[in-house]
Amino acid sequence: MGSAGTVAAARCQALTDAELNELFGASWPEYRPSSFVPVLAHSLTWVAARRGGRLVGCVNVAGDGGVHAFILDTTVHPDERRRGLGVRLVRAAAAEARAHGAEWLHVDHEPHLEDFYGRCGFRPTAARLMQL
């Protein structure tokens, strides 16, 4: 993406299917375009980063209606990776979750992301998952 403009993580006002599908398509080879309308409607909040108006990263935060929130869909455009943007996005998402009343922030991730989420401030815990 080059150095044109700055990239800052901030709570987003609006995200479109088109820009989310573009970001996810560039970031995940197996991704298939879909509608984010139901996801956005059920999110506690989203944080996003833009460079020159283009979406280059985002994190979705879901809530349980109580004190727990969950990091989902952490995505950074391949051209913007390894510059700290993902960590800034997750930290901004944590601040937003706290502002919405969350006291605990959860994340599930693949083993290769252990160090990344450690840099974001998460500590390992025991958890279980059931595929439905």
Secondary structure per residue as TSV (DSSP state, phi and psi in degrees):
chain	resnum	aa	ss	phi	psi
A	1	M	-	360.0	-14.9
A	2	G	T	77.8	-166.0
A	3	S	T	-110.1	13.6
A	4	A	S	-67.8	113.9
A	5	G	S	83.4	170.5
A	6	T	-	-106.2	160.7
A	7	V	-	-122.1	121.3
A	8	A	-	-132.3	141.7
A	9	A	E	-84.4	130.8
A	10	A	E	-153.0	155.6
A	11	R	E	-60.5	132.8
A	12	C	-	-96.8	146.7
A	13	Q	S	-86.1	-39.8
A	14	A	-	-155.0	137.1
A	15	L	-	-126.7	143.2
A	16	T	-	-106.4	156.4
A	17	D	H	-55.4	-42.1
A	18	A	H	-60.2	-48.7
A	19	E	H	-72.8	-35.0
A	20	L	H	-67.1	-42.2
A	21	N	H	-64.6	-36.8
A	22	E	H	-64.1	-46.9
A	23	L	H	-63.6	-48.8
A	24	F	H	-65.6	-37.5
A	25	G	H	-63.9	-39.2
A	26	A	H	-72.1	-27.6
A	27	S	H	-91.8	-29.4
A	28	W	-	-129.8	106.6
A	29	P	T	-55.2	-33.5
A	30	E	T	-85.2	-2.1
A	31	Y	-	-66.8	139.8
A	32	R	-	-118.9	131.4
A	33	P	-	-52.9	143.3
A	34	S	-	-153.5	173.7
A	35	S	-	-86.3	130.6
A	36	F	-	-94.1	-0.3
A	37	V	H	-53.7	-50.2
A	38	P	H	-66.6	-33.3
A	39	V	H	-66.5	-49.8
A	40	L	H	-61.4	-36.4
A	41	A	H	-66.3	-26.9
A	42	H	T	-104.9	6.3
A	43	S	-	-82.2	146.3
A	44	L	S	-70.4	-44.3
A	45	T	E	-168.2	164.3
A	46	W	E	-127.5	148.5
A	47	V	E	-120.4	148.9
A	48	A	E	-142.5	159.5
A	49	A	E	-127.6	140.2
A	50	R	E	-130.5	146.3
A	51	R	E	-124.9	121.0
A	52	G	T	57.4	33.4
A	53	G	T	84.7	-10.1
A	54	R	E	-91.6	133.8
A	55	L	E	-67.2	122.0
A	56	V	E	-121.6	-3.5
A	57	G	E	-171.7	152.4
A	58	C	E	-161.0	158.1
A	59	V	E	-138.9	133.0
A	60	N	E	-97.6	138.9
A	61	V	E	-121.0	121.0
A	62	A	E	-103.4	149.9
A	63	G	E	-123.5	162.4
A	64	D	-	-100.8	5.2
A	65	G	S	85.4	-2.3
A	66	G	S	-126.6	-127.2
A	67	V	S	-100.2	3.2
A	68	H	E	-108.4	138.4
A	69	A	E	-133.1	159.8
A	70	F	E	-134.9	128.3
A	71	I	E	-79.6	129.4
A	72	L	E	-136.8	152.5
A	73	D	E	59.7	33.1
A	74	T	E	-60.2	118.0
A	75	T	E	-140.9	129.4
A	76	V	E	-128.2	132.3
A	77	H	-	-55.7	139.4
A	78	P	G	-52.9	-33.9
A	79	D	G	-70.5	-14.4
A	80	E	G	-108.8	1.9
A	81	R	T	-75.8	159.6
A	82	R	T	67.0	29.7
A	83	R	S	-126.7	6.3
A	84	G	S	91.1	-0.6
A	85	L	H	-64.7	-42.0
A	86	G	H	-59.5	-43.6
A	87	V	H	-63.2	-43.9
A	88	R	H	-61.6	-40.1
A	89	L	H	-63.1	-46.4
A	90	V	H	-65.3	-40.4
A	91	R	H	-64.5	-39.4
A	92	A	H	-65.6	-38.5
A	93	A	H	-63.9	-39.4
A	94	A	H	-62.7	-42.5
A	95	A	H	-63.4	-41.3
A	96	E	H	-64.6	-42.4
A	97	A	H	-61.1	-43.7
A	98	R	H	-60.3	-43.2
A	99	A	H	-63.5	-24.9
A	100	H	T	-90.4	6.7
A	101	G	T	98.1	1.6
A	102	A	-	-71.6	141.8
A	103	E	S	-111.3	-18.8
A	104	W	E	-131.5	135.2
A	105	L	E	-119.9	125.3
A	106	H	E	-108.8	153.6
A	107	V	E	-149.9	137.2
A	108	D	-	-106.5	141.0
A	109	H	-	-155.2	165.4
A	110	E	-	-77.7	154.8
A	111	P	G	-53.5	-35.8
A	112	H	G	-68.5	-9.7
A	113	L	G	-99.0	6.8
A	114	E	H	-55.1	-49.9
A	115	D	H	-64.5	-41.4
A	116	F	H	-57.1	-52.5
A	117	Y	H	-69.9	-25.7
A	118	G	H	-63.5	-42.5
A	119	R	H	-64.4	-26.1
A	120	C	T	-78.4	-12.4
A	121	G	T	109.8	1.3
A	122	F	-	-79.7	148.8
A	123	R	-	-117.2	149.3
A	124	P	-	-65.7	142.1
A	125	T	-	-140.1	166.2
A	126	A	-	-82.9	135.3
A	127	A	-	-149.3	163.4
A	128	R	-	-130.0	154.2
A	129	L	-	-139.4	139.4
A	130	M	-	-123.9	123.4
A	131	Q	-	-78.5	130.9
A	132	L	-	-106.2	360.0
